[in-house]
Amino acid sequence: NAGVTQTPKFRILKIGQSMTLQCTQDMNHNYMYWYRQDPGMGLKLIYYSVGAGITDKGEVPNGYNVSRSTTEDFPLRLELAAPSQTSVYFCASSYQQGYEQYFGPGTRLTVT
Amino acid sequence: EDKVVQSPLSLVVHEGDTVTLNCSYEVTNFRSLLWYKQEKKAPTFLFMLTSSGIEKKSGRLSSILDKKELSSILNITATQTGDSAIYLCAVEAVRDDKIIFGKGTRLHILP
């Protein structure tokens, strides 16, 4: 039982490039989340999903897209990377709303 | 192995009580400790404690970092039903730029 896994661990992008951050959970959780954490700040919710085929915007969705084709996977897509997207990205999952969230190890992204 | 341990795992008190939540850590190259409150959807940031800021206070909530004991406490005075939530502790390490979360304390305030 690996929990929540994220890849890659680190990435450097040039402005305008695109990439996908991968997130997989093996706990059969319905809810999955993507957060970003800027230095000295708390977590900010980007997108979340309550089940396969259902996604919704969080606090800071601009510049990102997500999909949820399976229960296990919840990739985060950056289409045109901007320096403002330099951050640490966390994926998390939970059994349902209001339950403990399990976080992945994070992806550190730098856009230059 | 780096780890963050929170206690208790769950706590039920009556409105008006004072509660103390604990967080201990074993992390190489400690940078900061963060507290979050997790209600329905997403954790919300409460405090960040570092070597240069070991005590924070906001309203009825306060937190202290004890770098000698490698621990932190989160105090909530005059609790209200709206304080019911999961409280997460996380520690940031300089090396590997990683952040490790504890499992959280589930706090339930009875009216």
Contacts between the chains, C-beta under 8 A, distances in Angstrom:
chain1	res1	chain2	res2	distance
A	33	B	42	6.5
A	35	B	42	7.1
A	37	B	99	7.5
A	40	B	48	6.6
A	41	B	45	6.9
A	42	B	34	7.0
A	42	B	36	6.5
A	42	B	43	7.4
A	42	B	44	6.7
A	42	B	45	2.1
A	42	B	46	7.8
A	42	B	48	7.8
A	43	B	36	6.9
A	43	B	42	6.8
A	43	B	43	5.5
A	43	B	44	8.0
A	43	B	45	6.6
A	45	B	41	7.1
A	45	B	42	4.2
A	48	B	41	7.0
A	48	B	42	7.5
A	58	B	42	6.8
A	59	B	42	7.7
A	88	B	97	7.4
A	88	B	99	7.3
A	90	B	99	7.9
A	97	B	40	5.5
A	97	B	41	6.5
A	98	B	39	7.4
A	98	B	40	5.3
A	100	B	38	7.7
A	100	B	86	5.9
A	100	B	103	6.9
A	100	B	104	5.6
A	100	B	106	7.5
A	101	B	38	6.5
A	101	B	43	7.0
A	103	B	101	5.2
A	105	B	98	6.5
A	106	B	98	6.7
A	106	B	99	6.2
A	108	B	97	5.6
